Amino acid sequence: MTFDIITLFPEFFEFYLNHSILKKAQEKKIVKINVINLRDFAVDKHKTVDDKPFGGGRGMVVKLEPIFKAVSSLTKFKIQNSKFKITDKKSKIILFTPRGKKFNQKIAYQFSKLDRIILICGRYEGVDERVAKYIADEEISIGDYVLMGGDLPALIVIETITRLIPGVIGKSELLKERITKEKGFIEYPQYTRPEVFNSKKRVSWRVPKILLSGNHKKIEEWRKKHQKVIE
Ligand code: ADE
């Protein structure tokens, strides 16, 4: 799986992509993550990537041409019914916008089957609407709130997808058990040592007895009762 992040702030990604699961997944060559600086694709000598909105209004809008140039540089494509189409069927172009389809575990699971995802991170007051109309395959929102741009959403989407790819998380068999294609991801409460936590004898916070019993059938029932299926 290859992720290409098109952003105005490539340095934001450095730390996060080089730690923990995402770092390991890259080292194991299960995923490849390219961070692309949109400014490198500006079409004028001042490296302009934004401009005033037609019709007036506040703020600046991310320009269409640098995005077109950046996306075209990454993959083979054709123009079909006036739209930008990547030739490889197992690739997708995502544009982050609070107006997009709400991201969830099911979408993450579908995306995890792809070979390549190009993620376009907007900034300023928005992105020229022609990117959504002609270039992006999907507009994605991570929730009903407005962020400063698509950079955090890109990290969230990449992390959610990457941990679903076989081989990324150590105990893949265990993970498989907890993912059901139809039902989504099963989350239940987890505990670890100590069995009882005492703070100066004022509290006594215990692990549910059943989890210490060694009775797998009972544990399974308890987990089922307390689980949440994340769809
Ligand atoms: N850009 C700004 N806010 C966003 C959101 N909630 N989801 C995706 N992209 C965004």
Boltz pocket constraint, residues with backbone or C-beta under 6 A from the ligand:
constraints:
  - pocket:
      binder: B
      contacts: [[A, 96], [A, 97], [A, 98], [A, 122], [A, 140], [A, 141], [A, 142], [A, 143], [A, 144], [A, 145], [A, 146], [A, 147], [A, 148], [A, 149], [A, 150], [A, 153]]
      max_distance: 6.0
